[in-house]
Each structure stands twice: as C-alpha cells, then as structure tokens.
Amino acid sequence: MKKIAVFLFEGAELFEIATFTDIFGWNNVVGLKEFRDIKLETISYKESIKCTWGGEIKVEKVITEENIAIFFDYDALIIPGGFGKANFFEEKNNEIFKKLIKYFSENNKIIVAICSAVINLLESGYIKDKKVTTYLLGNKRYFNQLKNYTVIPVEEEIVIDNNLFTCSGPGNTLELSFRLLEKLTSKKNIEIVKKNMFLK
C-alpha cells in the first residue's frame, strides 16, 4: 500500500486539498485493481485548521515529536497553499514540519507544494538547488521571494524537478494531482480515472 500525507497549515485552501483527495479517492474505486490501495490522509501539527475562505477541517492524524517517525514511511507529502490573511504563514517555521521536510528531502521522497506553500517549504531550509515555481501573479510578490533561497526559480505554472513538484496556483492542482497519480501508478491508470470522472 502506498501512503500520501497532506500537510495542512492554518488557512489552507480547501480547493487545493479537495482536488487531491477526490482524484485519489476515485482511483481507489475505478482505477486499475493493482493500484486501488493508495491511502491519502490529512495531517497537521494540530487537530483542526480553518480554511482560507471559511470552513474547518479536522485532520485525520496529528503529527507530533513523538510520532513523527510514523510519517517517514509515507511515499509522498502534499502541502496545499493558503492566504497570509488567513494566517497561512504564521507556522511556516514549525519544527515538526521542518523535520518532516528534512527526512523527505534527504531520502528523495516525493514532495508536492502548491502555490504559496512553496514559501513555507523553502523556509524549512532543506530544499536546495532545485527548480521551483510559486504564485506568479500579484506583481510576482511570491515569485520574487524565491531569490531569497538557494533554488532555481522557473516562471512556469508547473515545475517538476525529480521528486519535487511545485505549481503556481489552485488551477494547476488538477493536472498536478494526475501527474502525481501517474508517478505512483501508470499512464493507463490515470486515463481510466479521468474517463470515469468525465475529465478530458
């Protein structure tokens, strides 16, 4: 069984979370039988988070100093983005998050960071010499921050550098979720899932 953790910061965008939960949920029902065992779970440093545009999500697992090693066994880590006005960046230096990124980075595991989540990811200090993107609009205020880190900024909507997936906004999450699904399964499998979801 493959396992994916969706790490939620306060103020995360529901759309960026739901795209992945739905795609992988559909996969476990209509995908090729050999790939119907991918477990996706929401995790955070606290029991629940409030989303940018309202609503609250109770996470499936709370990650702590005591149990963090359990999550080292996961195959992929997804980090949805969010808005500063919803306190998304307040915990960007969370020590538990940093330790998780350290392990995933050093062991070349899959990390997916969406939109503004790229900033929180880079604040960990463990992503270096990788091609990345982030939100490209708003006078490029997020993209311009990339020069503050030891990375290679790429002004494209989706950038994949080995096992690091980054994108520029909510609209990219559908394609990104299928790229992740393809990496974990097969091209034939994602075509089956797309067909059953009426996605072209």
DALINFEN-V747850 format. One record per residue. N is the residue number from 1. RES is the residue in one small letter. OMEGA is omega in whole degrees, -180 to 180 (999 if undefined). NEAR is the number of other ideal C-beta (glycine too) atoms within 12 Angstrom. Layout:
N;RES;OMEGA;NEAR
N;RES;OMEGA;NEAR
//
This chain:
1;m;175;16
2;k;-177;27
3;k;180;26
4;i;175;40
5;a;175;41
6;v;-176;43
7;f;-176;51
8;l;169;48
9;f;171;47
10;e;177;33
11;g;178;34
12;a;179;45
13;e;-178;36
14;l;-179;30
15;f;-177;26
16;e;176;44
17;i;-173;42
18;a;-179;27
19;t;-179;37
20;f;-180;45
21;t;-180;28
22;d;-179;26
23;i;-178;38
24;f;173;41
25;g;177;24
26;w;179;29
27;n;-177;38
28;n;178;28
29;v;-173;19
30;v;-180;24
31;g;176;32
32;l;-172;24
33;k;-178;13
34;e;-179;17
35;f;-175;27
36;r;-177;23
37;d;179;20
38;i;-178;34
39;k;179;25
40;l;-178;37
41;e;173;32
42;t;179;35
43;i;176;39
44;s;177;35
45;y;176;30
46;k;-170;26
47;e;-179;19
48;s;177;19
49;i;174;33
50;k;-178;28
51;c;-178;29
52;t;-172;31
53;w;180;18
54;g;-177;12
55;g;-178;18
56;e;180;20
57;i;172;31
58;k;-175;17
59;v;-179;25
60;e;178;23
61;k;175;25
62;v;-179;25
63;i;-177;34
64;t;176;21
65;e;-176;17
66;e;-174;10
67;n;-174;17
68;i;-178;28
69;a;178;15
70;i;-175;19
71;f;176;34
72;f;-178;22
73;d;-178;21
74;y;-176;33
75;d;-178;31
76;a;178;36
77;l;179;43
78;i;179;46
79;i;177;51
80;p;179;47
81;g;-180;46
82;g;-176;40
83;f;178;30
84;g;-179;23
85;k;176;14
86;a;176;26
87;n;-177;20
88;f;-174;35
89;f;-175;27
90;e;-178;21
91;e;-176;28
92;k;178;32
93;n;178;20
94;n;-174;29
95;e;179;19
96;i;177;27
97;f;180;39
98;k;-180;27
99;k;179;26
100;l;179;38
101;i;178;37
102;k;-178;23
103;y;-178;26
104;f;-179;35
105;s;-178;29
106;e;-179;17
107;n;176;18
108;n;177;16
109;k;-176;31
110;i;174;32
111;i;178;43
112;v;179;49
113;a;-173;54
114;i;172;51
115;c;-176;43
116;s;179;43
117;a;178;50
118;v;179;47
119;i;178;36
120;n;179;42
121;l;-177;46
122;l;178;38
123;e;178;30
124;s;180;35
125;g;-175;21
126;y;178;27
127;i;-177;36
128;k;175;20
129;d;179;14
130;k;174;29
131;k;-179;23
132;v;171;42
133;t;175;40
134;t;-178;42
135;y;-172;37
136;l;-177;29
137;l;180;18
138;g;-178;17
139;n;179;10
140;k;-176;17
141;r;176;15
142;y;-179;36
143;f;-179;31
144;n;178;18
145;q;-177;27
146;l;-180;33
147;k;179;15
148;n;-177;16
149;y;-179;26
150;t;-180;16
151;v;179;31
152;i;-179;21
153;p;178;27
154;v;-176;23
155;e;177;21
156;e;-176;20
157;e;178;26
158;i;178;33
159;v;178;31
160;i;178;27
161;d;-175;26
162;n;-178;18
163;n;176;25
164;l;-180;38
165;f;174;42
166;t;178;49
167;c;-170;40
168;s;-179;36
169;g;-179;32
170;p;-178;32
171;g;180;21
172;n;-171;35
173;t;179;39
174;l;179;29
175;e;-178;28
176;l;179;39
177;s;178;43
178;f;176;35
179;r;177;28
180;l;179;40
181;l;179;45
182;e;180;27
183;k;-178;27
184;l;-178;40
185;t;180;29
186;s;179;18
187;k;179;17
188;k;-179;16
189;n;-179;29
190;i;177;31
191;e;178;21
192;i;180;26
193;v;178;35
194;k;-179;24
195;k;-178;15
196;n;178;20
197;m;-177;24
198;f;176;9
199;l;-176;20
200;k;999;9
//
